[in-house]
């Protein structure tokens, strides 16, 4: 049976879907057979990120409506061998129930090494449905106060469900940390108290690859290397996390201002 993992974030704009696609491609490059389940009903994006686009005729809602067999709602990525996508419904009204998601992912895990669920941002019904099918969770946040605070709420809910969670900090900018204008890795982990799995720096290659319909997993980009290392940690390897902090971050800067005599 494959591992079923849900990728969550407290607020939109943290890069959760891009991270999901990047992790899927990086795992495939390591020889894994990966299924990405898009649970973000109404705002699906994995089909576009993985080059499927208009080729997707059926989605997971069609499976539960009896319109097709599960295999017909799964599409191989033409840009990343070994990655398959089950698209989300196009409408929020077609969101499946938590128990349906649990059964669906349990069945998928029999045929794939990794099943990764792209969860809607926030903590609404879509969140409850997506996490119902998972055995572990990844929390994606950017290093800013609002996103970190919302991710903290997500972390508490995952803890209440006894769902093991690990943290990915996305879009980190070392030069801003050096100026004290962005939260450092230590700032974020102190707030969230979730085990850190990895850090992905802000890298323009991510934007370029997304716009060109290409996966960001190559060893020729810093972000691609970070995705690869995160996946190696997921598979149990001991891979050091790169140190992107050069000086104290935003919280340290604010603290020093408030404590001046």
N, C-alpha and C positions, 0 to 999 in steps of 0.2 A: 504494500500500500504506500502511495506517495504522501508526502507532507502537504497539508493544506494550510496556507498562510494568508492572512488578510492584511492588506496595506491600508492604513488609516491616516487621517490628518484631522486636526481640530477645525481648520478653516480652509476655504478654497484658496487656491493660488500658491500652495506650498510645494507644488510640483509632484504630487502624489502619483498621478497617472504616468508621468514621464519616468518617475522612479520605478514604477511597476514594470513598464516596458523595458527599461534599461536592465533591471534585474532579470527579467525573463530571458532577454538575449544573452546576458552574461552567463546565466546558468546553462543555456543551450551550448554556448561555446566551451563549457566545461564537460560537455557530453551528456547533459541531462535532457530528457523529454519534458517540455514545460507547457502547461495549459494556463492561460491567463483568462480569468472569468471577470468580465466587466459587469459590476453590480451597480454602476452609477446610472440608474434609469433616467432617461430624458437628457442626459449630458454625456453620453458615451463618447470615448475618444480613442480607446485602445485599437479599434479597427483602423482608424486613420494613422495612428502612430506606428502601427505594424504593417502598413501598406495594403490593407485589405479593402478599405473604403467601400465603394459601391458593390463589391462582389458579395457582401454579406446580405443574404436574402432572409434567413431565419435568425432568431435570437433566442435567449433562454426562456423568454415568455412563451414562445411558440412551442417549446418542449412541454411546458405544463398545460398549455391549451390543447395539446394533442394534435397540433398541426404538423409536427415532424418528429422523427426520432432524434435523440440527443446528438448523434454523430453528424446530423445534417445542420446543426446549429454551431458546429465547430469548424473553424477555417484555418488552414496553415498560413503562416506569414510568408509572403513571397520575398521578403528582404532579410529574414532571419531564420535560417534552417533550424528545425527542432522546436520552434515556438508555434503554438496554436492559440487561437483566440475564440472565446465564446462571447459574442457581443451582448451588450445590455439592451433591454427594451427601449424603444424610442419615446415611450410615454411613461410618466410616473404612475399612471393608473394601472400599468401592466406589471408593477413591482410584485414579485412573488413573496410568499409568506416565509418567515424564518425557517420553519420546518421543511419547506420545499427546498430552500437553499441548502440546508443540511443534508438532505437526501441526495440532491444533485451532486454536491461536492464529494460526498462519500462514494458515489458511483464513479465519478471522474478519477478519483485517487487510485482506483484499481488499474488505470491504464496509463497514468503519467507519473513521472518521478516527482514532479512538483506541480501543485495547483496553487496559483496565486490569485487572490480575489482583490480587485480594485474597488475599494469601498467608497461610497459617497462621502464628501467632507461633512463634518458636523456629527451630531449625535441623535439624529431623527430616526424615523422608521427604516430608512435605507441603511443606516449604520447597524441597527439591530438585526436586519435581515442578513447583511453581509457577514457580520461576525459570527452568526449562528452556525455557519458552515466551516469555521476555522478551528485549527488546533493550536495556532500560535499567531502572534500579531507583530507587525512592524508599524511604528508610529513615525510619520514623516513631519518634520517641522523646519521652518526657516529660522535663522537666529535673530528673531525680533520678539519684542515683549508680547505683542498681541497673539502671534502664532504660537509662541511657547506656552502662553497661558491657556489657550484653547486646547493645545495638545495635552496639557496637564489634566484637563477635564476628561479627555479621551482615555488617558492612562488610568485614571481612577475607575472609569467604567470597565475597562478591560480587567483591572485588578479584581473588581467586584465579581466578574464572571470567571475568575480563576484562569484567565487566558494569558499565558506567558507573553510578555511584550519586550521588544528591543527597539532602540531609537536610531533613526537615521536623520542627521542634520544636513539639510540640503541648501544649496546656493550660498555657501560660506564665502566671504570675501576677506582674505587675510589682510589686505592693505587697509580695510576699514577697521578691522580689529586693532591693527597697529596704531591707528589714530584714535582709538577709543570710541569709534562711531558705530560699532556693531558689537553685539554680544559675542563673547568667546565661547568655545566649546564647553569650557568649565562652567560658564554662566548658565548655559542651557541645561546641561546635565544636573546642575545643582537645583534648578527650578523643577525639573521633571522627575528626577529620581528614577529614571528608567535606564537600564543597562544600554550603553552605547554600542551599536553594531558598526557604525561607520559614518564618515563625513564625506559629502560630495561638494567640492568647491564650485562656485559660480564660474561657468566655463562657456564661452560663446560657441564652442563646438556643439553644445547641446542644442542651442537655438538653430544653428545651421543644419544640423542633422535632422531635427524635427521638421523644419521647413522643406527639406529635400526628401523626406520620407526614408531616412536611413537610421539604423539603430546606433546609439552612442555606447559602444562597447569595445571599440578598438583600443589597442595599447598605445596608439599614437596621440591620445588626448588624456589629460589629467583626470577628467571626469570618468572616462572609460576605464582607466586603471583602478579608480576608486570603486566602480561598479564590480569589476572583477574581484577585487579584494574583499568586498562585502559578501559576495557570493561564496567565496572560499571560506570565509568565517561561518556562513550559514551551513556549510557542509562539514564543519568541524575542524578546519585547519586553524592553526594559531598564526594569524597574520597581524603584525603590528599596525595600529592606526596612525596614519601620518599626522604629524604635529603641524597644524596650520596657525597656531597662536604664536605671535612674535612679541606681543606686549599685552598687558591687561586690557580686557574688553570694556564694553559700554557700562556694565554694572559696576566694575571697579572704578571707572571714571566718575560715574554719578556718586558712588559712595565717597570718593575722596572729596568731591565738592561739598557734600553735606557735612563732612566731618572736619572741614577747615575751621580753624579758630578765628 
